[in-house]
Amino acid sequence: MSAPHDGDDFEPTNAVGYKPTAVKSLDEYQNLDAGDESLARWKASLGISNAPAGDTSKPKLTVLSLELTSPSLPPGKTIKVDIQNQAQLAELKNKPIQVKEGAEYQVYINFTINHSIVTGARYLQVVKRSGIRVEKVDAMLGSYGVQAEPRHVSVVQDDFPSGMLARGVYNVKSRVTDFDGGIFAEWDWLFKIGKDCWLRNGGDRTFMPLIRLLRSSHNRGLLPRRPPRTLSWPCHSPVRHTRPNTTTAHIPPDHPGIPSPSQFPSTPKSWVDRMPAKVQPYLYLIRIDKPIGTLLLYYPCTWSITMAAYALNTPASVPLTYLGLFGVGALVMRGAGCTINDLWDRNLDKAVERTKTRPLARGDITPRQAVAFLVPQMSAGLAVLTQLNWYSILLGASSLSVVTIYPLMKRITHWPQAVLGLAFNWGALLGWSAVAGAVNWAVAAPLYAGGILWTLVYDSIYAHQDKHDDRTVGIRSTALLFGERTRPILYAFSASSVGFLTLAGYMNAQGAPFYLGVGLAAAQLARVVHGTDFNNRESCARGFVGCGWAGFWVWMAALGDYAYLRLSDENETDRN
């Protein structure tokens, strides 16, 4: 996809329902509802009451300078960029600022209000590398009345990214505007992240460009990096890793936040990082680098397909065909489910440590781009579904409602894991109908129930990774519901899951290999539940993946029975 146009890049994110205020003079504001005491106090807080008329020959807001401080600079040294100095701005536009990777810094903006009222002043910034947008900043400065003295607002406190892939030249375009659409300053500049030093050349002349980077600072991380050590911004805050001046800056709760792009991670995290930069956000959106999610969706399909093939004693080509079709379907629909989930949760994800770097939460792609990407995913899923019989097509289509509403459940119930189980184990029904033409509910129903209970085990462990963030932002889960009782409850769910799977095998007249495999699955679940530290994220992540092996062993159990049956039939044929 091509890089967005500047018009799209600088499209502000206003509060829902917000309409720009009509332009009024200072006198009109002063006389507005003069008898309203509460309104008078509000006007006084903005400096409207008894305020001077101001200099109407100037714009309402004048951006004076940007300042940067850093422990890496000489003691007492502050880097300052004069926004009114066109020669300096021209230099910044053509000559990259040399910046040391990993250095800590804090950024301030200085401006004056010359006349009238400025509503919702904001700082916008778009950062690109090789023509591709890697970051957008949208930071609120606040609303102000006339004041002769410059206002000094802290907009960023952070550290520069580090690592080989973080180094290089970035193109930046900055703008100061307000809710009423006025543009008070706009400029282009370059900065270059280097390994060893702040500046290529000594002297104040190169210090000035440095501040340019200061603005880039506002977008927190042109690349992912370790989180700042001293910040304590609330978890619900949309602007991550920044600390505004509490007396003048206001950031609305629905502010879109400061993304941190995945195109240029400090160290390669997976094979996705070696793909073209334009493609990476979409691959991360569908979690293709984490196959465990696809496998957890695929395993119930494999149980059902293989057990149906066993019951009907079909040729090997039948289960192989459907295992291939459902494998493609699981890959596609898991990706579509992740896209739908992230569209629902993009604002919540910003407040959760583990999910705040997802492409939508971080701003690597827009919701419109994600929806456009969802269309071919759903089309591919439909193409797979139409390869099945009509009974299966209708049965598969009926699962879409559960898939769509699942992300909403974490907002209204502590049991979103159960709803996920309903969606993720639909293949236990669909696989059987694909092979047999209809569902044998005596087998498929307990198989489906066993899969749902299995999902409650692995997804409850998964939810424990985020329980502290979830509690802060109001996300609900079984991890929060079970609390300290998680281990015995998950033991019970595991035992019940194994019981239902065993019942499904009994109803399908499975042989000894099946029960051996289910026994291995039971041992794996017991090992995971016993060994997981629910207060340790890494341990929970390992436990989540470990639960996937239980599903694998159930498939091997069914496959072992089917293979034994086919070999027995071939030997019988040879004897005859």
C-alpha positions as MATLAB code, in Angstrom:
seq = 'MSAPHDGDDFEPTNAVGYKPTAVKSLDEYQNLDAGDESLARWKASLGISNAPAGDTSKPKLTVLSLELTSPSLPPGKTIKVDIQNQAQLAELKNKPIQVKEGAEYQVYINFTINHSIVTGARYLQVVKRSGIRVEKVDAMLGSYGVQAEPRHVSVVQDDFPSGMLARGVYNVKSRVTDFDGGIFAEWDWLFKIGKDCWLRNGGDRTFMPLIRLLRSSHNRGLLPRRPPRTLSWPCHSPVRHTRPNTTTAHIPPDHPGIPSPSQFPSTPKSWVDRMPAKVQPYLYLIRIDKPIGTLLLYYPCTWSITMAAYALNTPASVPLTYLGLFGVGALVMRGAGCTINDLWDRNLDKAVERTKTRPLARGDITPRQAVAFLVPQMSAGLAVLTQLNWYSILLGASSLSVVTIYPLMKRITHWPQAVLGLAFNWGALLGWSAVAGAVNWAVAAPLYAGGILWTLVYDSIYAHQDKHDDRTVGIRSTALLFGERTRPILYAFSASSVGFLTLAGYMNAQGAPFYLGVGLAAAQLARVVHGTDFNNRESCARGFVGCGWAGFWVWMAALGDYAYLRLSDENETDRN';
ca = [
       0.000    0.000    0.000;
       1.227    3.477   -0.732;
       2.114    5.903    2.003;
      -0.729    8.184    3.120;
      -0.946   11.710    1.750;
      -0.066   14.591    4.034;
      -3.730   15.501    4.301;
      -4.493   12.113    5.772;
      -1.358   12.166    7.912;
      -2.427   15.360    9.638;
      -6.093   14.552    9.961;
      -6.721   15.290   13.673;
      -8.561   12.907   15.937;
     -11.335   14.908   17.587;
     -13.598   13.768   20.340;
     -16.743   11.983   19.194;
     -19.463   14.506   18.483;
     -17.098   17.477   18.724;
     -17.893   20.461   16.503;
     -15.436   23.356   16.150;
     -16.550   26.399   18.059;
     -17.728   29.469   16.219;
     -15.110   32.205   16.143;
     -15.816   34.872   18.801;
     -13.960   37.972   19.850;
     -12.516   38.320   23.335;
     -15.216   40.871   24.198;
     -17.913   38.414   23.172;
     -16.413   35.761   25.421;
     -16.151   38.204   28.319;
     -19.804   39.226   27.989;
     -21.099   35.713   27.335;
     -23.576   34.768   30.102;
     -22.101   37.342   32.418;
     -24.457   36.340   35.253;
     -23.361   32.693   35.306;
     -20.930   32.289   38.226;
     -19.615   28.884   37.181;
     -19.008   30.123   33.650;
     -17.271   33.200   35.057;
     -14.894   30.969   37.032;
     -14.174   28.935   33.906;
     -13.455   32.098   31.912;
     -11.174   33.321   34.682;
      -9.223   30.036   34.519;
      -8.573   30.753   30.851;
      -7.553   34.331   31.556;
     -10.622   35.733   29.786;
     -12.077   37.885   32.567;
     -10.678   41.412   32.474;
      -8.083   40.252   29.952;
      -6.405   42.677   27.540;
      -7.640   42.657   23.977;
      -4.253   41.512   22.702;
      -2.469   42.168   19.439;
      -4.846   41.227   16.639;
      -2.179   41.892   14.024;
      -0.588   38.584   15.001;
      -2.026   35.069   14.821;
      -3.922   33.869   17.875;
      -1.037   31.558   18.833;
       2.662   32.041   18.116;
       5.042   29.097   18.516;
       8.294   30.551   19.811;
      10.644   27.640   20.343;
      11.241   24.072   21.307;
      13.643   23.147   24.077;
      15.365   19.891   24.866;
      17.167   18.899   28.028;
      19.104   15.709   28.583;
      21.513   14.254   31.153;
      23.714   13.403   28.166;
      24.274   17.081   27.418;
      26.861   19.173   29.291;
      25.621   20.268   32.757;
      23.201   23.162   32.492;
      23.043   22.932   28.708;
      19.617   23.274   27.029;
      19.084   22.841   23.301;
      16.737   25.447   21.875;
      15.256   25.834   18.402;
      13.799   29.175   17.394;
      10.702   28.400   15.334;
      10.536   32.013   14.186;
      14.024   31.779   12.657;
      13.401   30.740    9.062;
      17.116   30.275    8.332;
      17.399   27.769   11.159;
      14.292   25.928   10.028;
      15.659   25.754    6.480;
      18.862   24.213    7.828;
      16.910   21.648    9.812;
      14.971   20.718    6.684;
      18.083   19.885    4.694;
      20.642   18.765    7.260;
      19.872   15.837    9.587;
      20.261   16.319   13.301;
      22.792   13.864   14.687;
      21.406   12.148   17.788;
      22.869    9.545   20.118;
      20.851    6.365   20.382;
      19.493    5.506   23.816;
      19.977    9.038   25.248;
      17.332   10.319   27.665;
      15.673   13.653   27.006;
      12.750   15.912   27.875;
      11.009   18.243   25.440;
       9.153   21.522   26.012;
       7.258   23.824   23.674;
       7.069   27.595   24.242;
       4.263   29.676   22.777;
       2.190   32.802   23.394;
      -1.510   33.550   22.985;
      -1.761   36.935   21.293;
      -5.517   37.508   21.215;
      -8.908   35.791   21.372;
      -9.232   32.265   22.757;
      -7.377   29.181   21.553;
      -9.448   26.023   21.932;
      -7.731   22.642   22.022;
      -4.232   23.598   20.913;
      -2.391   20.493   19.782;
       0.955   19.405   18.418;
       0.877   17.063   15.398;
       3.864   15.243   13.974;
       4.325   12.655   11.222;
       7.570   10.687   10.888;
       8.492    8.799    7.730;
      11.361    6.619    6.667;
      11.961    5.902    2.996;
       8.582    7.484    2.255;
       6.672    5.145    4.571;
       4.919    6.585    7.594;
       6.294    5.014   10.750;
       4.751    7.261   13.377;
       2.102    9.870   14.036;
       1.942   12.076   17.134;
      -1.169   13.958   18.200;
      -0.530   15.680   21.546;
      -2.918   18.102   23.250;
      -1.478   21.355   24.599;
      -4.711   22.746   26.058;
      -7.098   25.713   25.766;
      -5.933   29.222   26.652;
      -6.850   32.884   26.867;
      -4.623   35.893   26.142;
      -1.379   36.008   28.099;
       1.679   38.095   27.304;
       4.155   35.788   29.034;
       5.200   32.699   27.023;
       3.682   29.422   28.100;
       6.151   26.624   28.758;
       4.593   23.173   28.341;
       6.326   19.820   28.755;
       5.265   17.488   25.955;
       7.684   14.556   26.085;
       9.979   12.721   28.479;
      11.566    9.631   27.018;
      14.768    8.153   25.607;
      15.833    7.674   22.000;
      15.642    4.183   20.485;
      18.770    2.095   20.231;
      19.971   -0.777   18.129;
      21.388   -1.192   14.660;
      18.020   -1.101   12.878;
      17.027    2.062   14.719;
      19.906    4.011   13.193;
      19.366    6.100   10.098;
      17.661    9.219    8.730;
      14.003   10.065    9.371;
      11.841   12.719    7.676;
       9.545   14.652    9.996;
       6.730   17.121    9.397;
       5.394   19.057   12.421;
       2.353   21.247   12.877;
       0.731   23.225   15.694;
      -3.021   23.641   15.274;
      -6.257   23.803   17.291;
      -9.732   22.299   17.320;
     -11.046   25.167   15.190;
      -8.745   24.207   12.327;
      -6.202   27.021   12.608;
      -2.605   26.186   11.654;
      -0.153   28.313   13.644;
       3.164   26.717   12.688;
       4.353   24.032   10.283;
       7.837   22.878    9.379;
       9.826   19.972    7.893;
      13.042   18.556    9.258;
      15.368   15.557    9.309;
      17.108   13.702   12.086;
      19.603   10.878   12.142;
      20.078    8.409   14.967;
      23.721    7.453   15.410;
      25.615    5.104   17.687;
      28.194    7.127   19.553;
      27.477   10.834   19.886;
      24.794   13.479   19.991;
      26.324   15.587   17.234;
      28.573   15.040   14.258;
      30.096   18.486   14.707;
      30.680   20.523   17.844;
      29.190   23.903   18.616;
      25.816   25.487   19.187;
      25.008   25.483   15.489;
      24.599   21.706   15.552;
      22.938   21.851   18.922;
      20.031   23.654   17.322;
      19.178   20.807   14.982;
      19.272   18.544   17.942;
      16.152   20.114   19.244;
      14.590   19.152   16.019;
      14.971   15.655   17.158;
      13.436   16.798   20.309;
      10.243   16.986   18.433;
      10.755   13.646   17.037;
      11.005   12.726   20.587;
       7.384   13.439   20.913;
       6.648   10.400   18.902;
       8.265    8.391   21.509;
       9.782    5.750   19.527;
      10.370    5.830   15.953;
      11.303    2.318   16.947;
      10.334    0.139   19.862;
      12.684    0.427   22.808;
      12.818   -0.178   26.500;
      10.167    1.788   28.420;
      11.243    4.965   30.271;
      12.407    4.328   33.805;
      10.832    7.298   35.534;
       7.415    7.803   33.931;
       4.174    7.109   35.725;
       1.551    8.100   33.165;
      -1.811    6.436   33.949;
      -2.479    3.171   32.181;
      -5.527    4.579   30.426;
      -3.552    7.469   29.014;
      -3.545    7.508   25.250;
      -0.179    9.249   25.013;
       2.312    6.681   26.140;
       5.667    7.546   27.603;
       5.023   11.282   27.830;
       4.581   13.527   30.834;
       2.655   16.733   30.161;
       2.818   19.858   32.303;
      -0.041   19.237   34.711;
      -0.907   22.915   35.010;
      -1.440   23.655   31.342;
      -1.723   20.494   29.285;
      -4.888   18.472   28.935;
      -5.176   15.177   27.083;
      -8.729   13.941   26.491;
      -9.441   10.294   27.380;
     -10.214    9.337   23.787;
      -6.982   10.803   22.436;
      -5.531    8.438   19.823;
      -2.090    8.143   21.403;
       1.452    7.970   20.198;
       2.173    4.899   18.126;
       5.476    3.128   17.976;
       5.901    1.400   14.609;
       6.853   -2.188   14.080;
       8.571   -1.556   10.780;
      11.967   -0.977   12.389;
      12.299   -2.952   15.619;
      15.577   -2.623   17.497;
      16.253   -6.334   17.093;
      14.492   -8.788   14.752;
      11.739  -10.510   16.716;
      10.683  -12.990   14.047;
      10.863  -13.756   10.355;
       8.212  -11.054    9.819;
      10.853   -8.389   10.517;
      12.684   -9.509    7.395;
       9.661   -8.873    5.184;
       9.070   -5.558    3.316;
       8.208   -2.729    5.682;
       4.813   -2.115    4.051;
       3.764   -5.709    4.670;
       4.958   -6.130    8.250;
       2.060   -4.408   10.080;
      -0.488   -6.619    8.295;
       1.437   -9.785    9.127;
       1.666   -8.731   12.763;
      -2.045   -7.876   12.722;
      -2.972  -11.481   11.882;
      -0.311  -12.832   14.327;
       1.181  -15.010   11.631;
       4.426  -15.012   13.618;
       2.603  -16.812   16.471;
       1.249  -20.070   15.014;
      -0.049  -21.366   18.347;
      -3.305  -19.428   17.820;
      -3.879  -21.087   14.448;
      -3.128  -24.513   15.919;
      -5.571  -24.008   18.790;
      -8.262  -23.257   16.196;
      -7.178  -26.137   13.962;
      -6.923  -28.985   16.477;
     -10.682  -29.363   17.165;
     -11.169  -29.603   13.391;
      -8.589  -32.385   13.197;
     -10.219  -34.308   16.057;
     -13.599  -34.238   14.356;
     -12.382  -34.953   10.816;
     -10.241  -37.899   11.897;
     -12.892  -39.377   14.198;
     -15.549  -39.079   11.465;
     -13.199  -40.778    8.981;
     -12.672  -43.540   11.562;
     -16.414  -43.969   12.119;
     -17.142  -44.167    8.368;
     -13.919  -46.034    7.519;
     -13.250  -43.650    4.615;
     -10.223  -43.864    2.310;
      -7.204  -41.865    3.474;
      -7.777  -39.298    0.730;
     -10.944  -38.074    2.486;
      -9.440  -36.953    5.809;
      -6.307  -35.693    4.038;
      -8.412  -33.459    1.772;
     -10.400  -31.985    4.632;
      -7.391  -31.627    6.903;
      -5.780  -29.530    4.171;
      -8.892  -27.418    3.580;
      -9.456  -26.812    7.273;
      -5.759  -26.012    7.747;
      -6.024  -23.183    5.235;
      -9.335  -22.118    6.774;
      -7.885  -22.051   10.278;
      -4.962  -19.893    9.136;
      -7.222  -17.442    7.306;
     -10.003  -17.229    9.884;
      -7.629  -16.948   12.823;
      -6.108  -13.937   11.067;
      -9.552  -12.477   10.393;
     -10.497  -13.018   14.023;
      -7.368  -11.172   15.162;
      -8.222   -8.276   12.840;
     -11.778   -8.058   14.186;
     -10.522   -8.333   17.766;
      -7.956   -5.563   17.296;
     -10.505   -3.277   15.635;
     -12.727   -3.673   18.698;
      -9.865   -3.360   21.179;
      -7.479   -0.845   19.625;
      -8.047    1.705   22.411;
      -7.943   -0.871   25.219;
      -4.789   -2.428   23.758;
      -2.924    0.858   24.221;
      -3.279    0.501   27.988;
      -2.019   -3.105   28.228;
       1.729   -3.703   28.290;
       1.619   -6.867   26.183;
      -0.721   -5.500   23.495;
       0.218   -1.828   23.203;
       2.588   -2.543   20.288;
      -0.075   -4.205   18.129;
      -0.320   -2.439   14.749;
      -3.738   -0.831   15.298;
      -3.057    0.196   18.891;
       0.263    1.718   17.886;
      -1.007    3.408   14.734;
       1.086    1.460   12.222;
      -2.122    1.020   10.215;
      -5.463    2.797   10.442;
      -8.856    1.195   11.189;
      -9.869    1.875    7.587;
      -6.829   -0.004    6.315;
      -7.567   -2.889    8.688;
     -11.168   -3.120    7.462;
      -9.955   -3.084    3.868;
      -7.550   -5.898    4.740;
     -10.346   -7.845    6.454;
     -12.337   -8.070    3.216;
      -9.901  -10.412    1.364;
      -9.439  -12.440    4.546;
     -13.175  -13.062    4.833;
     -13.363  -13.746    1.093;
     -10.644  -16.380    1.403;
     -12.469  -17.948    4.344;
     -15.691  -18.016    2.319;
     -13.836  -19.618   -0.585;
     -12.727  -22.465    1.703;
     -16.210  -22.833    3.181;
     -17.827  -23.171   -0.247;
     -15.740  -26.292   -0.898;
     -17.913  -28.092    1.667;
     -21.457  -29.449    1.460;
     -24.453  -27.158    2.022;
     -25.067  -28.466    5.540;
     -21.502  -27.496    6.474;
     -21.706  -24.136    4.701;
     -24.740  -23.132    6.775;
     -23.198  -24.543    9.947;
     -19.944  -22.661    9.331;
     -21.698  -19.380    8.531;
     -23.624  -19.603   11.800;
     -20.370  -19.306   13.751;
     -19.616  -15.800   12.443;
     -21.885  -14.120   14.983;
     -19.919  -15.681   17.847;
     -16.607  -14.653   16.265;
     -17.787  -11.069   15.831;
     -19.134  -10.519   19.360;
     -16.281  -12.232   21.215;
     -14.166   -9.054   21.631;
     -17.170   -7.315   23.229;
     -17.513   -9.957   25.935;
     -14.471   -8.823   27.925;
     -16.320   -5.565   28.539;
     -19.526   -7.096   29.914;
     -18.682  -10.467   31.469;
     -15.881  -12.201   33.347;
     -16.337  -15.189   31.011;
     -14.988  -14.030   27.616;
     -12.872  -17.210   27.620;
     -16.070  -19.271   27.424;
     -17.249  -17.290   24.393;
     -13.847  -17.814   22.789;
     -14.319  -21.530   23.431;
     -17.645  -21.473   21.568;
     -15.936  -19.858   18.563;
     -12.598  -21.693   18.561;
     -14.101  -25.179   18.846;
     -16.752  -24.837   16.147;
     -14.527  -27.010   13.999;
     -15.410  -29.961   16.246;
     -18.894  -29.773   14.702;
     -17.947  -28.545   11.242;
     -15.256  -31.164   10.632;
     -17.687  -34.002   11.238;
     -20.358  -32.546    8.945;
     -17.773  -31.969    6.197;
     -16.810  -35.661    6.162;
     -20.201  -37.227    6.937;
     -22.637  -34.693    5.436;
     -24.284  -34.053    8.823;
     -23.270  -33.887   12.480;
     -23.451  -36.970   14.683;
     -24.345  -35.070   17.848;
     -23.783  -38.090   20.095;
     -20.060  -37.809   19.300;
     -19.613  -34.205   18.230;
     -21.455  -32.611   21.180;
     -19.168  -34.052   23.899;
     -16.191  -33.377   21.623;
     -17.310  -29.731   21.382;
     -17.865  -29.495   25.142;
     -14.434  -30.964   25.826;
     -12.874  -28.404   23.494;
     -14.657  -25.507   25.228;
     -13.368  -26.628   28.634;
      -9.874  -27.010   27.170;
     -10.124  -23.429   25.886;
     -11.122  -22.237   29.357;
      -7.894  -23.772   30.662;
      -5.471  -22.313   28.133;
      -7.127  -18.927   27.751;
      -7.453  -18.420   31.507;
      -3.699  -19.017   31.767;
      -3.224  -16.587   28.861;
      -5.373  -13.951   30.601;
      -3.191  -14.060   33.719;
      -0.468  -12.321   31.676;
      -2.534   -9.134   31.561;
      -4.526   -9.259   34.793;
      -2.879   -6.207   36.381;
      -3.431   -4.024   33.307;
      -6.923   -5.471   32.808;
      -7.915   -4.567   36.346;
      -6.782   -0.979   35.781;
      -8.622   -0.393   32.501;
     -11.753   -2.411   33.295;
     -11.234   -5.494   31.113;
     -12.862   -8.618   32.563;
     -11.565  -12.180   32.430;
     -11.659  -15.520   34.193;
      -8.146  -14.739   35.455;
      -9.580  -11.882   37.534;
     -12.688  -13.872   38.443;
     -10.811  -16.951   39.678;
      -7.946  -15.072   41.329;
      -6.140  -17.252   43.872;
      -8.514  -20.147   43.141;
      -7.271  -20.443   39.550;
      -5.235  -23.631   40.002;
      -7.959  -25.868   41.499;
     -10.540  -24.490   39.066;
      -8.287  -25.231   36.086;
      -7.656  -28.734   37.425;
     -11.427  -29.214   37.422;
     -11.793  -27.839   33.908;
      -8.959  -30.069   32.678;
     -10.494  -33.178   34.214;
     -13.914  -32.288   32.772;
     -12.396  -31.678   29.329;
     -10.663  -35.051   29.352;
     -13.907  -36.646   30.548;
     -15.937  -35.231   27.653;
     -13.247  -36.212   25.127;
     -13.239  -39.732   26.528;
     -17.039  -39.832   26.254;
     -16.810  -38.734   22.621;
     -14.364  -41.586   21.980;
     -16.664  -44.082   23.683;
     -19.677  -42.931   21.650;
     -17.579  -43.319   18.486;
     -16.340  -46.796   19.465;
     -12.701  -45.683   19.406;
      -9.984  -48.196   20.179;
      -7.082  -48.340   22.640;
      -4.795  -45.895   20.762;
      -7.399  -43.175   21.241;
      -7.552  -43.551   24.992;
      -3.770  -43.692   25.209;
      -3.508  -40.353   23.392;
      -6.207  -38.763   25.550;
      -4.284  -39.993   28.595;
      -1.174  -38.183   27.311;
      -3.293  -35.036   26.828;
      -4.544  -35.315   30.400;
      -0.980  -35.657   31.697;
       0.091  -32.610   29.692;
      -2.737  -30.452   31.073;
      -1.979  -31.578   34.627;
       1.701  -30.761   34.156;
       0.914  -27.288   32.793;
      -1.619  -26.367   35.474;
       0.672  -27.625   38.220;
       3.800  -25.901   36.896;
       2.464  -22.484   35.840;
       3.182  -19.494   38.049;
       0.073  -17.372   37.527;
       1.865  -14.247   38.743;
       4.659  -14.542   36.183;
       3.995  -13.497   32.587;
       6.717  -15.652   31.072;
       5.460  -18.716   32.941;
       1.890  -18.040   31.790;
       3.074  -17.666   28.185;
       4.832  -21.048   28.406;
       1.765  -22.620   30.005;
      -0.469  -21.284   27.255;
       1.699  -22.858   24.551;
       2.005  -26.026   26.620;
      -1.778  -26.467   26.618;
      -1.628  -26.625   22.833;
       0.256  -29.916   23.085;
      -2.769  -31.444   24.790;
      -4.811  -30.742   21.665;
      -2.052  -32.264   19.548;
      -2.130  -35.507   21.550;
      -5.906  -35.807   21.159;
      -5.450  -35.539   17.388;
      -2.686  -38.144   17.479;
      -5.030  -40.357   19.499;
      -7.731  -40.205   16.817;
      -5.167  -40.503   14.026;
      -3.583  -43.575   15.638;
      -6.952  -45.318   15.756;
      -7.736  -44.400   12.140;
      -4.302  -45.539   10.915;
      -4.666  -48.843   12.755;
      -8.117  -49.340   11.217;
      -6.863  -48.685    7.684;
      -3.873  -51.007    8.110;
      -6.152  -53.736    9.438;
      -8.452  -53.373    6.421;
      -5.523  -53.517    3.994;
      -4.140  -56.651    5.681;
      -7.573  -58.258    5.554;
      -7.809  -57.428    1.844;
      -4.379  -58.930    1.225;
      -5.348  -62.134    3.013;
      -8.464  -62.477    0.914;
];
